[in-house]
Amino acid sequence: MYINRHAEKTVQELAQMFGAVLVAGPRQVGKTTMLARLTDGMNCATLDDPILRASAEEESGTFFKDNPPPVFVDEIQKAPALFEQIKLFLDRDRKKGQFFLCGSQQFKMMKGVSESLAGRIGLVTLLGFSLRESHGIAFDVPFLPTEEYFSQRKQHTADISYDEVWSTIHRGSMPELQDNPDFNWQMFYGAYVRTYIERDVRELSEIGDTVKFTRFMVAAAASTGQLLNLSSLARDVGISQPTAERWLAILVASNLVYLLPPYFNNITKRAVKTPKLYFLDTGLAAYLTRWNTPDVLKNGAMAGAFFESFVVSEIVKSYYNRGILELPLYFYRDKDMNEIDLLIEENGILYPIEMKKHADPQKKDIEAFDLLDKLPNVKRGSGGVICLYDKLVTLRGEDRIIPVNLL
């Protein structure tokens, strides 16, 4: 059964603005399925087909004569020469919505886009199912803890139990796993990691030691929700720091890992300047770190980090699905270890968020919000604690207890 994706509307909007639309994202999140549905009736070419791929690489000048626009090209990164042909076509014929492209190797695609198609292409990043999508909720406004947002969001809710939240965190957001509850979780992610390393990583970079790269993925997953410590990651795996930096860049470019930047300006010189690392699919992170059941995960030492990673991923999806690629998301931590888990910046206002896996938040959980009131030239908006309580309740002033099902 096809589940409607919130990014569909964004793709359709971009197709009215640009000659080409590119959907990027990790392997197996449903990019091809979504675009095939949106382009039903158009020409379609998949570069997984070795004959088509050879044609695209060796005869790029005639490829779009054989596959005339409007056309959907899958796995576009396998024939970078096509980007130049798309540019020539769009410069000659300025029609909108002529090329629909997708692929999972962002390095190669973005290089082709920046060199050939800047200003001619709309970009969408697609991740796995969001909670909204998997529960059939059409509401697609990016998350922001304001009165206006909650008044709209409360009209579109689903009851999500405590156990269901942890089951979702553990199983992850891959469409195939959600569509098929009988699929073996370990076998799926085992095959996923092997395919990712053999097909994507090897093509992207000269990685001779795939065993060490797998260990690097495990070490990164064990660091989800923490400040990035490259020297520690390198030491744990037995590689140099420059290699760790390169391998992390691959995970980020593959949209498996998200680096949340710290908020600082000239006034907040005491703020740390290191990003926090988050795995965007908590199921993959749980597989890599061997939390083999939801119960073991929710009672384990990393439960808080996984809950925080899940919330960050849901918020990231709410922005990506609306076509917002430059995310207005930060965190705050200073040299005195005062920390705010997440800051959302909107129109010069900072909205602070804490994330707690428990269901009984207290006022002390938001004491750090007061730091923003002391910073000159910073305007603070309403905030709250996202947690496993089941009702939206005022905690203090304009700050609320925010249930997960209102993300």
N, C-alpha and C positions, 0 to 999 in steps of 0.2 A: 504494500500500500504506500502510495506516494504521500509524503508529509510536506505541506507547503513551507517553503523557505522565505524568511523575511527579506532576504537579499534579492528575491525575484523582482520586487517593485523597483529596487535601486537599479538593477540591470536595465529594466525597461526605461527608466528615467534617463539613464546615461546614454542609452541607444538613441534617444531623441536629441541628445546634445552633442554626441561625438560620432565619428565614422566607425570607430572600433571600440569594443568593450572587452577588457581582459579580466577574467576571474581567476585569481590565484588562491592558493591555500594548500594545506597538507594533503598528502595522499589519502584517498578513500573518505573524504568528508562530503561527497555528493556534488562536486562541481560539474562533472559530466552529466549526471542525471538531471540536475537543475537546468543546465543550458540546453540539453536535448529537448526538454519539455518546452522551454521558452522559444526555441527555434524550430519547433515542429513544422515540417513542410518546406524548410530551407535546405539548401545543399549542406552536406555534412562530410567532413574528412577527418579521420583519426590517424594521427602520425604514429600510433602504435602499430599500424599496418606497415610492414617493412617495404612493400612495393610503393605505397603512397609516400612513405618517408624518403625513399630513394629518389622518387620523382621531385619531391619538395627540395631536397638537398642539391640534386644535380641539374634540375631544370626549373629552378625557382621562377624564372621569367615567364614560363608558360603554365605554371601550376594553377593560377587563378583563371586561366582560360579554360582549363579542364574542370575547375571547380569554381564557377563564377559566383560572385557575391549577389545577394546576401548569403553568407556561408558561415558555418560553425566549424572551427578547426580545433580539434582536441589534441592535447600534448604538444602545443605550439613550440615549446622550448627545444624540441628534438630537431627543428629545422629553423635555426635563427635567421637564415637568409630570407625567410618569408617576411620578416618585419620590414625590410627595405622595399619589397614588392608591394606590401600593404600601403606603405608611405607613398609610393609612386601612384598607386591607384587612387588614394584619397586626395592627393594633390591635383589629380586630373579630374576626378569626379567627386564633388564635394557632398555627396549624399550622406545622410546619417544612417547609423545602424546597419552597416554593410558587413562588418566582420565581428564575429563572436568567438573569442579565444579563451582557452583555459589550459592550465598546466600546474604541476606541483613543484617545479624547480625554479624558485623565484630569482636566484642569482642570474641564470642565463636569460630569463624573460625580461627582468628589469634592465639588464644591460641592453638588450635589443630595443626595449621601449624607450629608454633614455636617449639612445643614439638615433633612433629613427622616428619614433612616434610621439615625442613630447608635444603636448597640446592637441594631439589628434585622437587620444584614446582615454576612455574612462576606466578607472580601476576599482575593482571590488576584491576584498579579501574575505573568503568564506572559511569558517571553521566548522566544527561538528555542530550537532543540534544544540540549540539553546533550550533552557527549561521552557520558555514560552513556546517554542516550536514543537517540542515533544509533547506538550499538553494542548496543542491546537489553539493557542492564544494568538489572535491577530494583532494585538497591540504591539507596535514596533518603535515607540519613542525611546531614544537612548536614556539610560538610567540617570536620574538627577534627583537628589533627595529634597524636593520642593513640594509645597502644598499643591501647586498646579499639577505636578507629575502624579502625586499620589491620588488626587481626586479623579484623574483619568484612569490610572492603573487599577484602582479598586473596582472599576466596572468590568475588568477583564481578569479574573483570577481563577486559579485552580487550587483545590485542596491538595497539599503535598505533605505527607506525613513525615515525621522525624526519620523513620526507617527508610522511607523512599528517598529522602535526601541523601542518606549515606549509601544507599544502593546505587543511586545515580552517580555520586562522586566516585565510587569504586568501579563501576562498570564503564564509566566514561561516556563520551558524547558521539562516538562513531555511529553513523546511521545504520550500518549493517548489524552492529551489536544491539542497537535499540529495536530494530525491526525484527530481530530474531532472538528472543529471550532464551532460546534453547542452545544458542551457539556457545561453545566452550570459550570462556574469556581468556584463559591462558594460551590456548592454541591460536586464537585470533591475534593477540598482541605479539606472540612469539613470531608468527608469520609476518606481521606488520613490520616489526623491527628488522627482521632479516631482509625483507623486500626493500625497505627504506634504505638500508645500508648498501645492499648490493646494487640497487638500481639508481638511487638518487645520489647518495653520498659519494660513491666511487666515480660517478660522472662529474661531480662538482669539484672534487679535490683529489690530490694525490695522497690518498690514505692507504698506506701499505698494510697497516696493522688494524684490521677490522675488529679484532678482539679488544684491543685497547680503546677503539672508538666506542664499542659497546659499553665498556667499563666507564668511559667518560659520560655516556648518556645516563648510566646508573648513578654516577656521582652527582651529576646535574639534577637528576630527579630527587635525590636525597637532599638537595639544597633548595627545593622549591619553597617559596615563601620566605627566603632568607636573603640577606645582603650578598651580592655576588662577591666571591672570594676566589679569583682566578688562580692565585698561587697555591691555595689549598686544593682546588680541583686538579691542578697539574701534578701536585705532590701525590695525591691519592691514586692517580692513574699511572704515574711514572713517566710523564711527558714534560716537555719544556713549556714555559708559560706562553711563548709565542704560538706554540702548537695548540695549547688550550684555548687561546684567544681565537685562533682560526676555526677550531672545531665548534666553539660556541657560536661563532658567526654563522656557521652552517645550520645549526639548530634554530637560530633566530630567523634566518632567511627561509627555512622550511616551515616557518610558523608553528613549530612545535614548542618553542620557548619564547616567552615575552619578557623583555627587560623593562621594568617600571622605573622611570627616571625619578631622581630626588627633586623636590622643589627647593630651589634656592634663588636668591637674587642678591644684589649688592648689600642689602641690609642683613640678610640671614647668613652671614659669613661663618657662623658656627654650625651650619647645617652640613651633614655628610654629603659627599658628591659621588657616592657609589650607588649604582642601581640595585634593585631587588630582582631576583630571578623567579619566574613562575612558569611551570609547565601548563600549557593551555588545555591539554587533555589529561584530566586527573586519573582516568583509567590507565592510560599509558604510564604515567608516573607511578601508580600503584603496582602495575605489573613489573616495572623495572626495579622497584624497591622491595618487591616480594611481600606486599600486604595482600594476602590471597583471598580474603573474604571481607565483606563490609563490616562485620562485627569486629574482626581483628583490627581493621583500619580505624574505626571510630573510637576504639578503646586504647589505641596505641599511642606511642610517643609523638608521632607525626600528625595526629588528628587535627590539631589546630592549624598546622601548615597546609594540610590538604583542604580544609574548609576555606581558608583564606584564598588558596589558589583557585578553588572552584568559584568563589564569589568574584574574584578579579576576572576570571575567564568569562563569566556570564556578563559582566559589565562591558568587557572588551567586545564581546559579540554584539551587544546592543548598539555599539557605535559602528563597528565594521559592517553590520548588516544594513545600516543606513548610508553606507558609502563614505563614512568618515574615517580616513586613513591616518591622519595626524591626531592621535588621541590626546584629549585634554586631561590626562591622568598622571598623577604624581604621588609620592609619599613624602613625609617629613620626618627627619630624625636629626637631632643635634648632638653636639659633643657630650652633653649631659645625659644622653640616652632617652631624652623625651621623644616620643614617637607618635605620629598619626598614620594609621595604616594606609589611608588613601585620601588624596585630595582631588576633587574634580573642579576644573577651572572653567567657568562659563561667564562670558562678558565681564571679565575682570574680577569676578567674585569667586572665592574659594569655598567649596562645600566639603567639609571633613567627614570621613567615614572610618569607623572602627569595625572590625570583623571578629566575632566571637562564636565559637562552636557551641557555647552553652545556651540555655533558654531563659536565663534570668539575669539580664544585664542590669547594671547599677550605675549610678551617677559617676562613680569613680572611673568607670570605663571611658568616660569622655572628658576627663579633667584636662587632658593634653590639648583639647580644642581651644582652651583659653590662651594657649601660646599665640594663636593667630591674632587674637585681640590685642596682643602687645606689640605686634610687628607694625611699624609705620608703613603707610601706603598699601596696606593689605586690607581688603574688605572681606569679611567672613559671612557666608550664607548659612542656611540651616544644614544640619548634619544628622548623624545618627549612628546606631550600632546595628549592623546587619547580623542577624543571629537566628536561632531555631525556635524562638518564641513565635506564636501563631497569630498575633494581633499587632496592628500598628498603634503604638501608644506613645504619648508624649513622655519623654524622660526628664527634660529640663528645657524651659524656654521653647525654642523652635527645634530642638534636637529630639529625635524620636528613637524608639525601638522599632526596627524595620525587619519584618519577616522575610525569609528567603523567597517566598512566593510572590513578593512585590518587586523583585528585581526586573 
